[in-house]
Amino acid sequence: MSMKKSTLFLTVFTLFGSISCQLQKQKAQGLPKTPGPSNASIQTPLPSGSQITGPAVIVYKTRNNYNDLVPVELSADKTRILSYPDPKDVRSRPGPTVLDNGYLLDHRGIGKNVAFLKITYEAYAKLTETPPLDSLQAWILDKNPLLEIYDCGRRYHDTNLKAELNTLIQSGQLRQTCHSMN
């Protein structure tokens, strides 16, 4: 009886090992690196139906300095707010990372329909509750703040992400490497 259990265990272990190796091989084949610096953290978007996800790498440039202002997401016609943060979320997540040449790396999940409010992250984080939607609507400073916005794929690890993005920016490869969201 123990021989049968040992054989069964070994068979199951071997089967799982084989499946794991095959999945690793498929994963490696499905995640080609984008052109750019070696060992880049930025990966090209995954094929549809893929199981691996990570935060989006969104790089953008604004008309004015909105680095400390709270972003909200507007409807496509830019008439109403669709998404906005809770003050607790602002406390726990940083504003954008400043990159070279006026570009910014998003940490909030902005999109092409972003607008910025007339309130700083610091002041918004001190609010005890989320303001009513009509107040947020009245606080919109700029409904068209973006000059450029790019989706650079998914972030699987953050080693040297800022340096890698700055290399793409300095070499003029950002537009070729990342997908324009404008």
N, CA, C and O of each residue as an XYZ file, in Angstrom:
728
protein
N       0.810     -1.196      0.000
C       0.000      0.000      0.000
C       0.854      1.261      0.000
O       0.549      2.218     -0.711
N       1.932      1.268      0.801
C       2.772      2.450      0.839
C       3.524      2.630     -0.474
O       3.846      3.758     -0.845
N       3.810      1.543     -1.183
C       4.468      1.631     -2.483
C       3.546      2.324     -3.483
O       3.995      3.140     -4.288
N       2.246      1.992     -3.427
C       1.276      2.626     -4.320
C       1.177      4.118     -4.013
O       1.122      4.937     -4.931
N       1.153      4.476     -2.727
C       1.075      5.889     -2.352
C       2.326      6.637     -2.813
O       2.230      7.763     -3.300
N       3.466      6.034     -2.665
C       4.719      6.666     -3.096
C       4.724      6.878     -4.600
O       5.133      7.931     -5.089
N       4.267      5.870     -5.327
C       4.214      5.964     -6.791
C       3.227      7.048     -7.212
O       3.515      7.844     -8.106
N       2.059      7.077     -6.564
C       1.054      8.081     -6.879
C       1.596      9.479     -6.586
O       1.448     10.388     -7.402
N       2.223      9.649     -5.423
C       2.797     10.933     -5.053
C       3.844     11.373     -6.068
O       3.840     12.525     -6.501
N       4.738     10.467     -6.452
C       5.785     10.777     -7.414
C       5.195     11.152     -8.770
O       5.682     12.073     -9.426
N       4.157     10.450     -9.188
C       3.500     10.735    -10.468
C       2.857     12.119    -10.447
O       3.023     12.900    -11.384
N       2.122     12.418     -9.373
C       1.477     13.728     -9.254
C       2.535     14.829     -9.198
O       2.393     15.853     -9.866
N       3.586     14.634     -8.416
C       4.659     15.616     -8.298
C       5.303     15.878     -9.655
O       5.536     17.031    -10.020
N       5.589     14.823    -10.399
C       6.201     14.939    -11.730
C       5.268     15.665    -12.684
O       5.701     16.517    -13.459
N       3.974     15.323    -12.624
C       2.987     15.951    -13.493
C       2.918     17.458    -13.223
O       2.946     18.254    -14.162
N       2.827     17.855    -11.945
C       2.788     19.269    -11.615
C       4.074     19.983    -12.025
O       4.026     21.115    -12.508
N       5.202     19.343    -11.841
C       6.478     19.931    -12.259
C       6.518     20.156    -13.753
O       6.984     21.195    -14.220
N       6.030     19.186    -14.501
C       6.003     19.293    -15.953
C       5.081     20.422    -16.408
O       5.430     21.207    -17.289
N       3.903     20.491    -15.794
C       2.954     21.556    -16.140
C       3.546     22.912    -15.792
O       3.436     23.856    -16.575
N       4.173     23.020    -14.625
C       4.784     24.272    -14.201
C       5.864     24.723    -15.181
O       5.929     25.899    -15.540
N       6.712     23.791    -15.615
C       7.764     24.132    -16.586
C       7.160     24.590    -17.896
O       7.640     25.549    -18.501
N       6.101     23.910    -18.346
C       5.448     24.271    -19.605
C       4.829     25.667    -19.492
O       4.932     26.467    -20.423
N       4.187     25.963    -18.359
C       3.599     27.288    -18.166
C       4.673     28.362    -18.133
O       4.481     29.441    -18.693
N       5.796     28.088    -17.488
C       6.891     29.050    -17.452
C       7.408     29.323    -18.858
O       7.703     30.467    -19.204
N       7.517     28.273    -19.667
C       7.995     28.419    -21.040
C       7.003     29.267    -21.853
O       7.408     30.152    -22.608
N       5.696     28.987    -21.691
C       4.678     29.753    -22.409
C       4.684     31.202    -21.944
O       4.557     32.116    -22.759
N       4.832     31.418    -20.632
C       4.853     32.768    -20.100
C       6.026     33.543    -20.693
O       5.875     34.696    -21.097
N       7.178     32.915    -20.743
C       8.372     33.579    -21.279
C       8.179     33.919    -22.752
O       8.620     34.974    -23.208
N       7.527     33.036    -23.495
C       7.290     33.296    -24.911
C       6.241     34.372    -25.120
O       6.279     35.066    -26.136
N       5.301     34.537    -24.191
C       4.216     35.498    -24.330
C       4.532     36.871    -23.804
O       3.686     37.761    -23.894
N       5.727     37.090    -23.250
C       6.069     38.372    -22.657
C       7.329     38.956    -23.271
O       8.330     39.121    -22.574
N       7.306     39.275    -24.571
C       8.517     39.840    -25.158
C       8.786     41.225    -24.596
O       7.862     42.004    -24.363
N      10.051     41.521    -24.381
C      10.417     42.844    -23.886
C      10.334     43.844    -25.021
O      10.574     43.525    -26.186
N       9.988     45.061    -24.644
C       9.945     46.123    -25.626
C      11.367     46.559    -25.928
O      12.259     46.339    -25.109
N      11.607     47.180    -27.100
C      12.946     47.681    -27.367
C      13.303     48.724    -26.324
O      12.438     49.479    -25.882
N      14.509     48.771    -25.945
C      14.912     49.759    -24.953
C      16.042     49.205    -24.117
O      16.770     48.312    -24.549
N      16.185     49.736    -22.925
C      17.300     49.337    -22.079
C      17.259     47.854    -21.755
O      16.187     47.255    -21.678
N      18.454     47.257    -21.562
C      18.480     45.850    -21.195
C      17.907     45.681    -19.805
O      17.961     46.596    -18.983
N      17.354     44.493    -19.544
C      16.713     44.187    -18.271
C      15.576     45.149    -17.954
O      15.344     45.458    -16.785
N      14.872     45.625    -18.957
C      13.789     46.587    -18.753
C      12.640     45.967    -17.974
O      12.321     44.790    -18.147
N      12.021     46.772    -17.112
C      10.865     46.336    -16.344
C       9.607     46.439    -17.181
O       8.603     45.803    -16.859
N       9.635     47.213    -18.230
C       8.460     47.469    -19.026
C       8.291     46.318    -20.009
O       9.219     45.966    -20.737
N       7.124     45.750    -20.020
C       6.826     44.634    -20.904
C       5.778     45.080    -21.912
O       4.971     45.962    -21.619
N       5.783     44.490    -23.073
C       4.739     44.786    -24.037
C       3.432     44.225    -23.507
O       3.447     43.293    -22.703
N       2.285     44.778    -23.945
C       1.008     44.266    -23.468
C       0.885     42.772    -23.771
O       1.376     42.289    -24.791
N       0.234     42.067    -22.884
C       0.058     40.627    -23.022
C      -1.021     40.302    -24.041
O      -1.923     41.109    -24.264
N      -0.939     39.124    -24.664
C      -1.993     38.710    -25.571
C      -3.316     38.592    -24.818
O      -3.330     38.318    -23.618
N      -4.415     38.796    -25.518
C      -5.714     38.720    -24.873
C      -5.917     37.339    -24.273
O      -5.505     36.329    -24.845
N      -6.562     37.311    -23.104
C      -6.795     36.055    -22.413
C      -5.666     35.652    -21.497
O      -5.743     34.604    -20.855
N      -4.609     36.457    -21.416
C      -3.469     36.118    -20.579
C      -3.855     36.215    -19.107
O      -4.738     36.988    -18.736
N      -3.189     35.427    -18.278
C      -3.484     35.373    -16.852
C      -2.621     36.307    -16.016
O      -2.940     36.545    -14.851
N      -1.545     36.840    -16.568
C      -0.600     37.635    -15.795
C      -0.948     39.110    -15.936
O      -1.108     39.622    -17.044
N      -1.061     39.784    -14.796
C      -1.350     41.215    -14.824
C      -0.443     41.926    -13.836
O       0.150     41.298    -12.958
N      -0.342     43.192    -13.981
C       0.411     44.048    -13.086
C      -0.066     45.463    -13.319
O      -0.830     45.710    -14.252
N       0.368     46.400    -12.493
C      -0.059     47.777    -12.689
C       0.385     48.301    -14.049
O       1.465     47.965    -14.535
N      -0.449     49.117    -14.646
C      -0.107     49.730    -15.921
C       0.990     50.767    -15.723
O       1.037     51.453    -14.702
N       1.860     50.869    -16.701
C       2.895     51.900    -16.706
C       2.374     53.006    -17.618
O       2.445     52.910    -18.843
N       1.847     54.061    -16.989
C       1.290     55.190    -17.722
C       2.229     56.381    -17.540
O       2.518     56.795    -16.417
N       2.693     56.917    -18.650
C       3.590     58.071    -18.659
C       2.855     59.196    -19.375
O       2.259     58.991    -20.432
N       2.905     60.385    -18.787
C       2.169     61.503    -19.379
C       2.886     62.828    -19.160
O       3.817     62.942    -18.363
N       2.409     63.830    -19.906
C       2.930     65.188    -19.782
C       1.718     66.122    -19.777
O       0.788     65.940    -20.564
N       1.729     67.117    -18.893
C       0.600     68.039    -18.769
C       0.955     69.442    -19.252
O       2.127     69.799    -19.371
N      -0.083     70.226    -19.525
C       0.090     71.610    -19.987
C       0.733     72.492    -18.908
O       1.544     73.370    -19.203
N       0.353     72.237    -17.668
C       0.874     72.989    -16.524
C       1.315     71.998    -15.457
O       1.135     70.790    -15.610
N       1.886     72.505    -14.388
C       2.338     71.646    -13.307
C       1.153     71.299    -12.396
O       0.724     72.113    -11.579
N       0.637     70.082    -12.553
C      -0.456     69.580    -11.726
C       0.040     68.446    -10.813
O      -0.770     67.682    -10.287
N       1.332     68.335    -10.626
C       1.937     67.212     -9.908
C       1.345     66.984     -8.523
O       1.237     65.839     -8.084
N       0.964     68.045     -7.831
C       0.447     67.910     -6.463
C      -1.073     67.952     -6.392
O      -1.636     67.931     -5.298
N      -1.742     68.012     -7.530
C      -3.201     68.118     -7.543
C      -3.864     66.756     -7.771
O      -3.317     65.891     -8.456
N      -5.037     66.586     -7.192
C      -5.773     65.322     -7.240
C      -6.417     65.139     -8.625
O      -7.132     66.020     -9.103
N      -6.157     63.985     -9.265
C      -6.789     63.695    -10.551
C      -8.140     62.986    -10.372
O      -8.352     62.246     -9.410
N      -9.029     63.231    -11.312
C     -10.302     62.511    -11.416
C     -10.463     62.080    -12.861
O      -9.842     62.654    -13.755
N     -11.283     61.084    -13.097
C     -11.524     60.617    -14.466
C     -12.894     61.113    -14.917
O     -13.891     60.933    -14.219
N     -12.930     61.739    -16.095
C     -14.160     62.286    -16.646
C     -14.769     61.343    -17.677
O     -14.106     60.436    -18.180
N     -16.041     61.574    -17.981
C     -16.704     60.860    -19.075
C     -16.035     61.264    -20.388
O     -15.301     62.252    -20.428
N     -16.278     60.520    -21.449
C     -15.653     60.797    -22.749
C     -15.968     62.209    -23.244
O     -15.134     62.839    -23.895
N     -17.170     62.708    -22.937
C     -17.518     64.068    -23.358
C     -17.076     65.132    -22.343
O     -17.323     66.324    -22.527
N     -16.422     64.680    -21.278
C     -15.822     65.539    -20.252
C     -16.850     66.417    -19.529
O     -16.532     67.529    -19.106
N     -18.076     65.917    -19.391
C     -19.114     66.691    -18.718
C     -19.369     66.239    -17.283
O     -19.958     66.978    -16.494
N     -18.926     65.025    -16.941
C     -19.172     64.548    -15.575
C     -18.026     63.667    -15.082
O     -17.318     63.041    -15.871
N     -17.864     63.636    -13.781
C     -16.829     62.827    -13.154
C     -17.320     61.388    -13.048
O     -18.407     61.132    -12.530
N     -16.512     60.448    -13.543
C     -16.841     59.028    -13.460
C     -16.113     58.334    -12.310
O     -16.631     57.388    -11.716
N     -14.915     58.811    -12.005
C     -14.099     58.151    -10.997
C     -13.290     59.190    -10.235
O     -12.747     60.130    -10.815
N     -13.224     58.994     -8.906
C     -12.479     59.913     -8.062
C     -12.002     59.152     -6.835
O     -12.617     58.159     -6.448
N     -10.909     59.605     -6.215
C     -10.359     58.859     -5.075
C     -11.069     59.185     -3.760
O     -11.660     60.252     -3.594
N     -10.992     58.257     -2.859
C     -11.386     58.483     -1.469
C     -10.194     59.152     -0.791
O      -9.055     58.842     -1.141
N     -10.409     60.051      0.158
C      -9.265     60.671      0.846
C      -8.295     59.647      1.442
O      -7.090     59.899      1.483
N      -8.795     58.501      1.902
C      -7.909     57.456      2.453
C      -6.973     56.915      1.376
O      -5.820     56.591      1.660
N      -7.467     56.818      0.138
C      -6.625     56.327     -0.961
C      -5.489     57.303     -1.253
O      -4.374     56.884     -1.564
N      -5.762     58.572     -1.155
C      -4.753     59.593     -1.422
C      -3.662     59.541     -0.359
O      -2.497     59.813     -0.649
N      -4.034     59.194      0.868
C      -3.044     59.080      1.946
C      -2.085     57.929      1.691
O      -0.909     58.003      2.048
N      -2.586     56.870      1.075
C      -1.782     55.657      0.939
C      -1.037     55.531     -0.388
O      -0.144     54.692     -0.505
N      -1.370     56.325     -1.371
C      -0.712     56.219     -2.673
C      -0.099     57.552     -3.052
O      -0.728     58.596     -2.881
N       1.115     57.529     -3.563
C       1.803     58.786     -3.876
C       1.277     59.434     -5.152
O       0.580     58.815     -5.955
N       1.637     60.697     -5.301
C       1.387     61.383     -6.562
C       2.330     60.827     -7.613
O       2.983     59.811     -7.377
N       2.413     61.468     -8.760
C       3.259     60.944     -9.835
C       4.746     61.068     -9.532
O       5.173     61.899     -8.731
N       5.519     60.217    -10.196
C       6.980     60.305    -10.138
C       7.429     61.213    -11.274
O       7.037     61.016    -12.424
N       8.239     62.195    -10.957
C       8.736     63.133    -11.966
C       9.827     62.436    -12.770
O      10.776     61.880    -12.216
N       9.666     62.481    -14.092
C      10.649     61.926    -15.022
C      11.314     63.073    -15.782
O      11.003     64.239    -15.542
N      12.206     62.753    -16.676
C      12.900     63.766    -17.475
C      11.959     64.462    -18.456
O      10.909     63.930    -18.814
N      12.351     65.650    -18.878
C      11.672     66.433    -19.925
C      10.207     66.706    -19.630
O       9.404     66.814    -20.556
N       9.843     66.818    -18.356
C       8.466     67.154    -17.990
C       7.497     65.996    -17.984
O       6.304     66.211    -17.773
N       7.953     64.780    -18.206
C       7.078     63.611    -18.173
C       6.867     63.164    -16.727
O       7.675     63.450    -15.843
N       5.765     62.460    -16.517
C       5.408     61.952    -15.199
C       5.012     60.490    -15.310
O       4.436     60.070    -16.313
N       5.323     59.711    -14.273
C       4.909     58.320    -14.177
C       3.735     58.271    -13.216
O       3.866     58.646    -12.051
N       2.600     57.814    -13.695
C       1.368     57.779    -12.903
C       1.392     56.681    -11.847
O       1.939     55.602    -12.076
N       0.795     56.964    -10.686
C       0.594     55.968     -9.634
C      -0.866     55.937     -9.196
O      -1.198     55.245     -8.233
N      -1.736     56.660     -9.871
C      -3.123     56.790     -9.457
C      -4.092     56.054    -10.384
O      -5.237     55.818     -9.999
N      -3.671     55.693    -11.572
C      -4.580     55.032    -12.513
C      -5.310     56.007    -13.417
O      -6.483     55.802    -13.732
N      -4.629     57.067    -13.839
C      -5.272     58.051    -14.708
C      -5.414     57.499    -16.122
O      -4.772     56.517    -16.492
N      -6.267     58.152    -16.897
C      -6.468     57.790    -18.288
C      -6.525     59.037    -19.141
O      -6.238     60.138    -18.671
N      -6.895     58.861    -20.393
C      -6.889     59.992    -21.328
C      -7.946     61.046    -21.001
O      -7.852     62.173    -21.488
N      -8.936     60.712    -20.198
C      -9.974     61.674    -19.822
C      -9.771     62.220    -18.410
O     -10.739     62.550    -17.724
N      -8.536     62.313    -17.983
C      -8.219     62.823    -16.653
C      -8.484     64.332    -16.597
O      -8.350     65.048    -17.589
N      -8.858     64.777    -15.417
C      -8.935     66.205    -15.105
C      -8.301     66.356    -13.729
O      -8.212     65.392    -12.968
N      -7.865     67.561    -13.417
C      -7.261     67.794    -12.110
C      -8.119     68.760    -11.320
O      -8.648     69.736    -11.853
N      -8.245     68.462    -10.027
C      -9.017     69.305     -9.121
C      -8.142     70.429     -8.579
O      -6.915     70.370     -8.660
N      -8.784     71.450     -8.029
C      -8.077     72.592     -7.443
C      -7.634     72.300     -6.017
O      -7.471     73.232     -5.230
N      -7.437     71.053     -5.666
C      -7.058     70.686     -4.308
C      -5.835     69.783     -4.354
O      -5.742     68.890     -5.195
N      -4.908     70.021     -3.452
C      -3.679     69.226     -3.419
C      -3.932     67.868     -2.771
O      -4.919     67.670     -2.062
N      -3.015     66.941     -3.032
C      -3.074     65.633     -2.372
C      -3.086     65.814     -0.860
O      -3.860     65.162     -0.158
N      -2.225     66.703     -0.357
C      -2.108     66.907      1.081
C      -3.425     67.379      1.691
O      -3.858     66.843      2.711
N      -4.065     68.374      1.082
C      -5.335     68.892      1.602
C      -6.451     67.856      1.463
O      -7.272     67.703      2.367
N      -6.481     67.156      0.352
C      -7.524     66.147      0.115
C      -7.386     64.998      1.106
O      -8.387     64.480      1.602
N      -6.168     64.602      1.392
C      -5.920     63.497      2.329
C      -6.398     63.836      3.737
O      -6.708     62.933      4.514
N      -6.462     65.103      4.073
C      -6.904     65.527      5.405
C      -8.427     65.530      5.547
O      -8.943     65.650      6.659
N      -9.148     65.400      4.437
C     -10.618     65.371      4.515
C     -11.060     64.111      5.251
O     -10.458     63.049      5.093
N     -12.096     64.231      6.042
C     -12.587     63.077      6.805
C     -13.534     62.207      5.992
O     -13.761     61.046      6.333
N     -14.081     62.756      4.927
C     -14.948     61.977      4.034
C     -14.842     62.522      2.617
O     -14.391     63.647      2.399
N     -15.259     61.721      1.680
C     -15.206     62.131      0.271
C     -16.231     63.236      0.035
O     -17.389     63.091      0.426
N     -15.830     64.323     -0.587
C     -16.779     65.412     -0.865
C     -17.894     64.945     -1.802
O     -17.713     63.993     -2.561
N     -19.038     65.612     -1.746
C     -20.122     65.282     -2.683
C     -19.674     65.512     -4.126
O     -18.809     66.346     -4.395
N     -20.262     64.780     -5.024
C     -19.895     64.852     -6.446
C     -20.021     66.264     -7.009
O     -19.183     66.678     -7.810
N     -21.048     67.011     -6.609
C     -21.194     68.374     -7.132
C     -20.050     69.282     -6.664
O     -19.637     70.181     -7.396
N     -19.545     69.053     -5.464
C     -18.374     69.820     -4.993
C     -17.143     69.472     -5.815
O     -16.397     70.352     -6.243
N     -16.939     68.172     -6.030
C     -15.796     67.740     -6.846
C     -15.888     68.348     -8.241
O     -14.891     68.824     -8.783
N     -17.078     68.331     -8.814
C     -17.294     68.886    -10.158
C     -16.905     70.369    -10.172
O     -16.280     70.836    -11.124
N     -17.273     71.109     -9.119
C     -16.957     72.539     -9.039
C     -15.461     72.780     -8.840
O     -14.963     73.859     -9.161
N     -14.742     71.793     -8.317
C     -13.309     71.941     -8.058
C     -12.446     71.628     -9.277
O     -11.223     71.742     -9.194
N     -13.035     71.240    -10.399
C     -12.228     70.909    -11.583
C     -11.486     72.151    -12.058
O     -12.088     73.189    -12.334
N     -10.177     72.022    -12.147
C      -9.318     73.116    -12.587
C      -9.107     73.076    -14.093
O      -9.157     74.115    -14.751
N      -8.873     71.897    -14.644
C      -8.560     71.763    -16.060
C      -9.119     70.444    -16.582
O      -8.746     69.370    -16.112
N     -10.018     70.537    -17.559
C     -10.628     69.339    -18.161
C      -9.778     68.766    -19.297
O     -10.015     67.643    -19.742
N      -8.814     69.513    -19.756
C      -7.948     69.082    -20.861
C      -6.484     69.333    -20.510
O      -5.822     70.132    -21.173
N      -5.968     68.664    -19.479
C      -4.613     68.980    -19.008
C      -3.489     68.284    -19.767
O      -2.330     68.683    -19.647
N      -3.807     67.257    -20.541
C      -2.748     66.420    -21.117
C      -2.217     66.948    -22.436
O      -2.973     67.367    -23.312
N      -0.897     66.917    -22.555
C      -0.242     67.134    -23.836
C       0.001     65.782    -24.503
O      -0.187     65.624    -25.710
N       0.425     64.806    -23.687
C       0.719     63.454    -24.170
C       0.387     62.462    -23.062
O       0.481     62.785    -21.878
N      -0.004     61.245    -23.460
C      -0.186     60.157    -22.502
C       0.101     58.841    -23.222
O      -0.376     58.613    -24.334
N       0.885     57.983    -22.575
C       1.311     56.716    -23.166
C       1.072     55.554    -22.207
O       1.255     55.671    -20.995
N       0.663     54.443    -22.780
C       0.563     53.188    -22.045
C       1.796     52.385    -22.433
O       1.951     51.989    -23.588
N       2.665     52.151    -21.469
C       3.921     51.446    -21.726
C       3.854     49.984    -21.302
O       4.884     49.374    -21.016
N       2.659     49.421    -21.258
C       2.505     48.012    -20.917
C       2.260     47.808    -19.444
O       1.681     48.661    -18.771
N       2.705     46.670    -18.951
C       2.474     46.303    -17.552
C       3.777     46.271    -16.779
O       4.835     45.973    -17.333
N       3.693     46.573    -15.524
C       4.831     46.603    -14.619
C       4.858     45.269    -13.864
O       3.936     44.970    -13.105
N       5.895     44.481    -14.064
C       6.023     43.192    -13.391
C       6.970     43.271    -12.218
O       6.843     42.498    -11.268
N       7.901     44.175    -12.262
C       8.799     44.458    -11.156
C       9.294     45.871    -11.355
O       9.369     46.352    -12.485
N       9.629     46.534    -10.280
C       9.942     47.955    -10.345
C      11.424     48.282    -10.347
O      11.793     49.436    -10.126
N      12.269     47.316    -10.586
C      13.691     47.617    -10.556
C      14.043     48.605    -11.653
O      13.858     48.325    -12.838
N      14.545     49.746    -11.257
C      15.032     50.777    -12.183
C      13.986     51.295    -13.167
O      14.351     51.766    -14.245
N      12.703     51.224    -12.832
C      11.666     51.679    -13.758
C      11.856     53.144    -14.131
O      11.774     53.503    -15.306
N      12.107     53.988    -13.142
C      12.304     55.416    -13.418
C      13.492     55.620    -14.365
O      13.394     56.382    -15.327
N      14.596     54.952    -14.100
C      15.786     55.078    -14.949
C      15.505     54.568    -16.358
O      15.940     55.173    -17.337
N      14.784     53.464    -16.461
C      14.473     52.901    -17.778
C      13.572     53.834    -18.587
O      13.775     54.017    -19.787
N      12.580     54.418    -17.924
C      11.701     55.361    -18.618
C      12.482     56.606    -19.032
O      12.305     57.109    -20.141
N      13.341     57.102    -18.151
C      14.155     58.272    -18.503
C      15.066     57.979    -19.687
O      15.300     58.856    -20.519
N      15.582     56.757    -19.772
C      16.411     56.374    -20.920
C      15.580     56.415    -22.205
O      16.045     56.911    -23.231
N      14.360     55.896    -22.147
C      13.470     55.945    -23.319
C      13.170     57.389    -23.712
O      13.166     57.725    -24.896
N      12.921     58.236    -22.725
C      12.617     59.645    -22.989
C      13.824     60.340    -23.605
O      13.697     61.010    -24.630
N      14.993     60.186    -22.991
C      16.201     60.854    -23.476
C      16.614     60.385    -24.870
O      17.139     61.166    -25.663
N      16.373     59.105    -25.165
C      16.761     58.570    -26.478
C      15.703     58.829    -27.551
O      15.911     58.502    -28.719
N      14.574     59.413    -27.159
C      13.510     59.675    -28.123
C      12.699     58.431    -28.478
O      11.965     58.440    -29.466
N      12.819     57.370    -27.694
C      12.155     56.103    -27.999
C      10.807     55.923    -27.305
O      10.130     54.925    -27.553
N      10.392     56.859    -26.441
C       9.139     56.699    -25.710
C       7.959     56.540    -26.666
O       7.127     55.651    -26.489
N       7.891     57.396    -27.669
C       6.763     57.342    -28.624
C       6.755     56.054    -29.446
O       5.690     55.565    -29.823
N       7.935     55.504    -29.723
C       8.021     54.275    -30.499
C       7.778     53.031    -29.638
O       7.257     52.027    -30.122
N       8.157     53.107    -28.370
C       8.074     51.962    -27.482
C       6.699     51.810    -26.838
O       6.224     50.693    -26.635
N       6.068     52.925    -26.521
C       4.799     52.910    -25.794
C       3.647     53.302    -26.714
O       3.844     53.953    -27.740
N       2.454     52.896    -26.330
C       1.240     53.144    -27.114
C       0.614     54.481    -26.704
O       0.318     54.689    -25.527
N       0.414     55.383    -27.663
C      -0.226     56.662    -27.374
C      -1.693     56.441    -27.029
O      -2.393     55.699    -27.719
N      -2.152     57.077    -25.973
C      -3.548     56.962    -25.549
C      -4.368     58.178    -25.987
O      -5.566     58.242    -25.711
N      -3.733     59.150    -26.672
C      -4.466     60.352    -27.120
C      -5.467     60.041    -28.192
O      -6.159     60.940    -28.671
